[in-house]
């Protein structure tokens, strides 16, 4: 299977959408937990559906892979004008929507936040966040994307991932150039050169995405001929590797895995990603229209979900509680379903009203005034 320059990896858009949804579920369950009868799922491979940290790893891996495709297909990427254009367009893709939702969240959280300690099944995490007093200086620091802000007082807790994404993706031409010459040298060099910045893990994930793209034909041609049964085994093996810290909670095992593989869940993330690239069956599933739409709104979903949870969960739980009375299982499950539908509608609205128009307008301004 040879990948042409014109090919777009539509199924990877769906994968990004599923990762964004997993982050939402991780915060939803982190805020209100699972019913007691379902708590065993927290320490099982089913946790993949709300494995927030793993989903963020997928974001970085996808970015490294897709941006490498863009760079690899550009004939004049390494002249000054092209690099400047690349940096501006990359910032435009991420920053305007991020800044808009950050400023909006700042004012909404200061005005409408509820006291989640009044909800009996609220976690200490969501209670603590609901009581944080947001300062204007925190807003400025988060908007700058270069200042470190404690996660407990961030306006949008996931904003650190966007800061890392902006910084690393702007450096992508350098990462790509070095890795194309010798990816092993690039891996070692960038690991140590970025360790002091505290983003070395994410740089490595980007680099793995670069390497997978550059070696994609070899990887795909080695896995594609395998029998379906073997592919299913690889799938289960990848899921087990991806989720094992949740059910194998032996400190020395996780420590060894982290030392060997930078992070204990990284091998599972890579195995699953490679399997997606190599399996036409999985790709057909991921090109479903609904999953494609989920991929389209994935960034809006990622940006808006936390503020949505903070503002909407409390009144939603109160309303459902009035209907269900003391049946907490019904209250939880109904609330979770309603919030999931609500965030998908919110993300869709944000995409069409703000994210997409801001992106298009930003591209036009860049081409008209900077290039």
C-alpha positions as CSV (number, residue, x, y, z in Angstrom):
1,X,0.0,0.0,0.0
2,X,1.6,3.2,-1.1
3,X,0.3,6.5,0.2
4,X,0.1,9.2,-2.4
5,X,0.6,12.9,-1.8
6,X,-3.0,13.6,-2.5
7,X,-4.3,11.1,0.0
8,X,-6.0,12.5,3.1
9,X,-6.2,10.2,6.1
10,X,-10.0,10.7,6.8
11,X,-10.1,7.9,9.3
12,X,-7.5,9.8,11.5
13,X,-10.0,12.7,11.8
14,X,-12.4,10.2,13.3
15,X,-9.7,9.0,15.6
16,X,-9.1,12.5,16.8
17,X,-12.8,12.9,17.5
18,X,-12.9,9.7,19.5
19,X,-9.9,10.9,21.5
20,X,-11.6,14.3,22.2
21,X,-14.7,12.4,23.4
22,X,-12.5,10.2,25.7
23,X,-11.1,13.3,27.3
24,X,-14.7,14.6,27.9
25,X,-15.6,11.2,29.5
26,X,-12.5,11.2,31.6
27,X,-13.4,14.6,33.1
28,X,-17.1,13.6,33.5
29,X,-16.2,10.5,35.4
30,X,-13.4,12.2,37.2
31,X,-16.0,14.8,38.4
32,X,-18.8,12.5,39.4
33,X,-17.4,9.0,39.4
34,X,-19.1,5.8,38.4
35,X,-22.0,4.1,40.2
36,X,-20.7,1.6,42.8
37,X,-21.9,-1.3,40.8
38,X,-19.7,-0.2,37.9
39,X,-16.6,0.8,39.8
40,X,-14.8,-2.3,38.7
41,X,-14.6,-0.8,35.2
42,X,-12.1,1.7,36.4
43,X,-9.5,-1.0,36.7
44,X,-10.3,-2.8,33.4
45,X,-9.4,-2.4,29.7
46,X,-12.8,-0.8,29.3
47,X,-11.1,2.3,30.8
48,X,-9.9,3.0,27.2
49,X,-13.1,4.8,26.6
50,X,-12.3,7.4,29.2
51,X,-8.5,7.3,29.2
52,X,-7.9,11.0,29.1
53,X,-4.2,11.0,29.3
54,X,-3.9,8.3,26.6
55,X,-6.2,10.4,24.4
56,X,-3.9,13.4,24.8
57,X,-1.0,11.1,23.7
58,X,-3.0,10.2,20.6
59,X,-3.5,14.0,19.9
60,X,0.3,14.5,19.9
61,X,1.0,11.3,17.9
62,X,-1.6,12.4,15.3
63,X,-0.2,15.9,15.1
64,X,3.4,14.6,14.5
65,X,2.1,12.2,11.8
66,X,-0.2,14.6,9.9
67,X,2.2,17.6,10.1
68,X,5.0,15.4,8.7
69,X,2.7,14.6,5.8
70,X,2.3,18.3,5.2
71,X,6.0,19.0,5.4
72,X,7.0,16.0,3.3
73,X,4.7,17.1,0.5
74,X,6.0,20.7,0.4
75,X,8.7,21.3,-2.2
76,X,10.0,24.6,-0.8
77,X,9.3,24.1,2.9
78,X,12.7,25.2,4.1
79,X,12.9,28.8,2.7
80,X,12.2,31.6,5.1
81,X,8.9,32.6,3.6
82,X,7.5,29.1,3.8
83,X,8.6,28.6,7.4
84,X,7.0,31.9,8.4
85,X,3.8,30.9,6.6
86,X,3.8,27.5,8.2
87,X,4.2,29.0,11.7
88,X,1.5,31.6,11.2
89,X,-1.0,29.1,9.8
90,X,-0.3,26.7,12.6
91,X,-0.9,29.4,15.3
92,X,-4.0,30.4,13.5
93,X,-5.3,26.9,13.5
94,X,-5.0,26.6,17.3
95,X,-4.8,30.0,19.0
96,X,-7.9,32.1,18.0
97,X,-10.5,29.5,19.1
98,X,-8.4,28.8,22.2
99,X,-8.2,32.5,23.2
100,X,-11.9,33.0,22.5
101,X,-13.0,30.1,24.7
102,X,-10.5,31.0,27.4
103,X,-11.7,34.6,27.7
104,X,-15.4,33.4,27.6
105,X,-14.7,30.8,30.2
106,X,-13.0,33.3,32.5
107,X,-16.1,35.5,32.6
108,X,-18.7,32.7,32.7
109,X,-16.9,30.8,35.5
110,X,-16.6,33.9,37.6
111,X,-20.3,34.7,37.1
112,X,-22.1,31.4,37.1
113,X,-20.1,28.7,38.8
114,X,-22.0,26.5,41.3
115,X,-20.9,24.9,44.6
116,X,-20.4,21.2,43.7
117,X,-19.9,20.2,47.4
118,X,-23.8,20.2,47.5
119,X,-23.8,17.2,45.1
120,X,-23.3,14.1,47.2
121,X,-21.4,12.2,44.5
122,X,-19.1,15.0,43.4
123,X,-15.4,14.3,43.6
124,X,-12.9,16.3,45.6
125,X,-11.4,17.4,42.3
126,X,-14.5,19.1,40.9
127,X,-15.4,20.5,44.3
128,X,-11.9,22.1,44.5
129,X,-12.1,23.5,41.0
130,X,-15.6,25.0,41.6
131,X,-14.2,26.9,44.6
132,X,-11.2,28.4,42.8
133,X,-11.2,32.1,42.5
134,X,-10.0,33.0,39.0
135,X,-7.7,36.0,38.7
136,X,-7.1,38.3,35.7
137,X,-3.4,37.5,36.0
138,X,-4.1,33.8,35.4
139,X,-6.1,34.7,32.3
140,X,-3.2,36.7,30.9
141,X,-0.7,33.9,31.7
142,X,-2.9,31.3,30.0
143,X,-3.4,33.6,27.0
144,X,0.4,34.0,26.7
145,X,0.8,30.1,26.4
146,X,4.5,30.5,27.6
147,X,3.9,31.0,31.4
148,X,3.5,28.0,33.6
149,X,0.2,28.0,35.5
150,X,-0.7,25.5,38.2
151,X,-3.3,23.0,36.9
152,X,-5.5,23.6,40.0
153,X,-6.1,27.3,39.1
154,X,-6.2,27.1,35.3
155,X,-9.3,28.5,33.7
156,X,-9.2,25.6,31.2
157,X,-7.2,22.7,32.7
158,X,-6.3,21.3,29.3
159,X,-4.7,24.5,28.1
160,X,-1.3,23.2,28.9
161,X,-1.7,20.6,26.1
162,X,-2.5,23.4,23.6
163,X,0.6,25.4,24.8
164,X,2.8,22.4,24.2
165,X,1.1,21.7,20.8
166,X,1.7,25.3,19.6
167,X,5.4,25.3,20.7
168,X,6.2,21.8,19.4
169,X,4.3,22.1,16.2
170,X,6.1,25.4,15.3
171,X,9.4,23.5,15.8
172,X,8.1,20.7,13.6
173,X,10.2,21.6,10.5
174,X,13.4,21.2,12.6
175,X,12.1,17.9,14.1
176,X,11.2,16.7,10.6
177,X,14.5,17.7,9.0
178,X,16.6,16.0,11.7
179,X,14.5,12.9,11.9
180,X,14.4,12.5,8.1
181,X,18.2,12.5,8.1
182,X,18.5,10.1,11.1
183,X,15.5,9.5,13.3
184,X,17.5,7.8,16.1
185,X,19.8,10.7,16.4
186,X,16.8,13.0,16.4
187,X,15.0,11.0,19.1
188,X,18.0,11.1,21.4
189,X,18.9,14.8,20.7
190,X,15.5,16.2,21.1
191,X,14.8,14.1,24.2
192,X,17.7,15.6,26.1
193,X,17.5,19.1,24.6
194,X,13.9,19.6,25.6
195,X,14.0,17.8,29.0
196,X,14.7,21.0,30.9
197,X,11.6,22.5,29.4
198,X,9.4,19.8,30.9
199,X,7.9,18.9,27.4
200,X,10.3,16.2,26.4
201,X,7.7,13.4,26.7
202,X,5.5,15.2,24.2
203,X,8.3,16.0,21.9
204,X,9.1,12.3,21.8
205,X,5.5,11.5,21.0
206,X,5.6,14.0,18.1
207,X,8.9,12.4,16.9
208,X,7.3,9.0,17.0
209,X,4.5,10.4,14.8
210,X,7.1,11.7,12.4
211,X,9.0,8.3,12.3
212,X,5.8,6.4,11.8
213,X,4.9,8.6,8.8
214,X,8.4,8.3,7.3
215,X,8.4,4.5,7.7
216,X,4.7,4.1,7.1
217,X,5.0,1.9,4.0
218,X,7.3,-0.5,5.6
219,X,5.1,-0.7,8.7
220,X,1.9,-1.1,6.7
221,X,3.3,-3.7,4.4
222,X,4.6,-5.8,7.3
223,X,1.2,-5.8,9.1
224,X,-1.4,-5.7,6.3
225,X,-0.8,-9.3,5.1
226,X,-1.3,-10.8,8.6
227,X,-4.3,-13.0,9.2
228,X,-7.3,-11.2,10.8
229,X,-7.0,-13.4,13.9
230,X,-3.5,-12.0,14.4
231,X,-4.7,-8.5,13.9
232,X,-7.4,-9.0,16.5
233,X,-4.7,-10.3,18.9
234,X,-2.6,-7.2,18.2
235,X,-5.7,-5.1,18.9
236,X,-6.3,-6.7,22.3
237,X,-2.6,-6.6,23.1
238,X,-2.5,-2.8,22.2
239,X,-5.5,-2.1,24.5
240,X,-3.9,-4.1,27.3
241,X,-0.7,-2.1,26.9
242,X,-2.6,1.1,26.7
243,X,-4.6,0.6,29.9
244,X,-2.4,-1.7,32.0
245,X,-1.5,1.0,34.6
246,X,-5.1,1.0,35.8
247,X,-5.2,-2.7,36.7
248,X,-1.5,-3.5,37.3
249,X,-0.8,-0.9,40.0
250,X,2.6,-2.3,41.0
251,X,5.0,0.7,41.4
252,X,8.1,-1.1,40.1
253,X,6.3,-2.4,37.0
254,X,5.2,1.1,36.1
255,X,8.6,2.6,36.9
256,X,10.4,0.1,34.6
257,X,7.9,0.7,31.8
258,X,8.4,4.5,32.2
259,X,12.2,4.2,32.1
260,X,12.1,1.8,29.0
261,X,9.4,3.6,27.0
262,X,9.5,7.2,28.3
263,X,5.9,6.7,29.5
264,X,4.2,3.5,30.6
265,X,1.2,3.8,28.2
266,X,3.2,5.0,25.1
267,X,3.9,1.5,23.6
268,X,0.1,0.7,23.7
269,X,-0.6,4.1,22.1
270,X,1.9,3.3,19.3
271,X,0.6,-0.2,18.7
272,X,-3.0,0.9,18.4
273,X,-2.1,3.8,16.1
274,X,0.0,1.5,13.8
275,X,-2.9,-1.0,13.7
276,X,-5.3,1.7,12.6
277,X,-2.9,2.7,9.8
278,X,-2.6,-1.0,8.7
279,X,-6.2,-2.3,9.0
280,X,-8.7,-1.5,6.2
281,X,-11.5,-2.9,8.4
282,X,-10.8,-0.4,11.2
283,X,-10.5,2.4,8.6
284,X,-13.9,1.5,7.2
285,X,-15.4,1.8,10.6
286,X,-13.7,5.1,11.2
287,X,-15.0,6.6,7.9
288,X,-18.5,6.3,9.2
289,X,-20.3,9.7,8.6
290,X,-21.1,10.2,12.3
291,X,-17.5,9.5,13.3
292,X,-16.3,11.8,10.5
293,X,-18.5,14.6,11.9
294,X,-17.1,13.9,15.4
295,X,-13.6,14.4,13.9
296,X,-14.7,17.7,12.4
297,X,-15.8,19.1,15.7
298,X,-13.1,17.4,17.8
299,X,-11.2,20.6,18.5
300,X,-14.3,22.5,19.5
301,X,-15.3,19.5,21.7
302,X,-11.8,19.5,23.3
303,X,-11.9,23.3,24.0
304,X,-15.5,23.7,25.3
305,X,-16.1,20.5,27.2
306,X,-14.6,21.5,30.6
307,X,-16.4,24.8,30.9
308,X,-19.6,23.1,29.7
309,X,-19.2,20.5,32.5
310,X,-18.6,23.2,35.2
311,X,-21.6,25.4,34.1
312,X,-24.2,22.8,33.1
313,X,-23.6,19.7,35.3
314,X,-25.0,21.3,38.5
315,X,-28.4,22.5,37.2
316,X,-28.7,19.3,35.2
317,X,-28.2,17.1,38.2
318,X,-30.6,19.2,40.3
319,X,-33.2,18.9,37.6
320,X,-32.9,15.2,37.1
321,X,-32.8,14.7,40.9
322,X,-36.3,16.3,41.1
323,X,-37.6,13.8,38.6
324,X,-35.8,10.7,39.9
325,X,-35.9,11.4,43.6
326,X,-33.4,9.3,45.6
327,X,-32.5,6.9,42.8
328,X,-28.9,8.0,42.4
329,X,-28.1,5.4,39.8
330,X,-30.9,6.8,37.5
331,X,-29.7,10.4,38.3
332,X,-26.1,9.6,37.3
333,X,-26.8,7.7,34.2
334,X,-29.5,10.1,32.9
335,X,-27.2,13.1,33.7
336,X,-24.3,11.5,31.9
337,X,-26.3,10.8,28.8
338,X,-27.8,14.3,28.8
339,X,-24.4,15.9,29.3
340,X,-22.9,13.9,26.5
341,X,-25.7,15.0,24.1
342,X,-25.3,18.5,25.4
343,X,-21.6,18.8,24.8
344,X,-21.9,17.4,21.3
345,X,-24.5,20.0,20.5
346,X,-22.4,22.7,22.1
347,X,-19.2,21.7,20.3
348,X,-21.1,21.6,17.0
349,X,-22.5,25.1,17.5
350,X,-19.1,26.4,18.5
351,X,-17.5,24.9,15.4
352,X,-19.9,26.4,13.0
353,X,-20.3,29.8,14.8
354,X,-16.7,30.4,16.0
355,X,-14.0,27.9,15.3
356,X,-14.4,27.5,11.5
357,X,-15.2,31.2,10.8
358,X,-12.2,32.3,12.9
359,X,-9.9,29.8,11.1
360,X,-11.0,31.0,7.7
361,X,-10.8,34.6,8.6
362,X,-7.4,34.2,10.1
363,X,-6.1,32.4,7.0
364,X,-7.3,35.3,4.8
365,X,-5.7,37.9,7.1
366,X,-2.4,36.0,7.1
367,X,-2.4,35.8,3.3
368,X,-3.5,39.4,2.8
369,X,-1.2,41.1,5.3
370,X,1.7,38.9,6.2
371,X,2.6,36.9,3.0
